[in-house]
Amino acid sequence: MLRIIHVATNQGATTLRVEGRIVDDWVSVLAEEIETALRAGNSVVLDFEAVDFIDRDGVKMLKETTAHKVRIIHCSVFIEALLK
């Protein structure tokens, strides 16, 4: 299960707190949330403090989107290693 909470939009940046596992169909749900914020002209900050796993498709999507005004904060060492 994945939970995405819109925390705030301040100074052109949308912060989304993501909780759970980024797997299967949830990858496209997160991608759509990111795209919605980017289309609104905002950069995106993803707070991954409560994310405990990302599957291969999730890693691929995040690597592609982090090149486009998307920043990840508060992720575990494990997830940080997956995203490198």
C-alpha positions in Angstrom: 0.0 0.0 0.0 1.1 3.5 -0.7 -0.1 6.8 0.9 0.7 10.2 -0.6 0.0 13.2 1.5 0.2 16.7 0.0 2.0 18.6 2.8 2.4 22.0 1.3 3.1 24.2 -1.7 5.4 27.0 -0.8 7.6 29.3 -3.0 7.0 27.2 -6.1 7.7 23.8 -4.5 5.2 21.1 -3.7 6.1 18.8 -0.9 4.6 15.3 -0.9 5.0 12.9 2.1 5.1 9.3 0.8 4.4 6.4 3.1 4.6 2.7 2.4 6.0 0.7 -0.5 6.4 2.1 -4.1 5.6 -1.1 -6.0 3.4 -2.4 -8.8 0.5 0.0 -9.7 1.5 2.4 -7.0 4.5 3.5 -9.1 2.2 5.1 -11.7 0.1 6.7 -9.0 3.2 8.4 -7.6 4.3 9.4 -11.0 1.0 11.0 -11.8 1.1 13.0 -8.5 4.6 14.2 -9.4 3.6 15.1 -13.0 0.5 17.0 -11.7 2.8 19.2 -9.5 5.3 19.7 -12.3 2.6 20.7 -14.8 1.4 23.4 -12.3 4.9 24.9 -12.6 6.2 23.7 -9.2 9.3 21.8 -8.3 8.6 18.7 -6.2 10.0 17.6 -2.9 9.3 14.0 -2.0 9.6 13.2 1.7 10.5 9.4 1.9 10.9 9.2 5.7 8.1 6.5 5.8 9.0 4.6 2.6 10.3 1.2 3.3 10.7 -0.4 -0.2 10.8 0.6 -3.9 10.7 -2.0 -6.6 12.6 -1.9 -9.9 9.9 0.0 -11.8 9.7 2.5 -8.9 13.5 3.0 -9.0 13.5 3.6 -12.7 10.6 6.1 -12.6 12.3 8.0 -9.7 15.6 8.1 -11.5 13.9 9.6 -14.6 11.9 12.1 -12.6 14.5 13.3 -10.2 16.3 14.8 -13.2 13.3 17.2 -13.6 12.9 19.5 -10.6 12.2 16.6 -8.2 14.2 16.2 -5.0 14.0 13.4 -2.5 14.5 14.0 1.3 14.6 11.9 4.4 15.1 8.5 2.7 16.8 5.5 4.3 20.3 4.5 3.4 18.9 1.5 1.7 16.6 3.5 -0.6 19.4 6.1 -1.2 21.6 3.2 -2.4 18.8 2.0 -4.8 18.4 5.4 -6.3 22.2 5.9 -7.1 
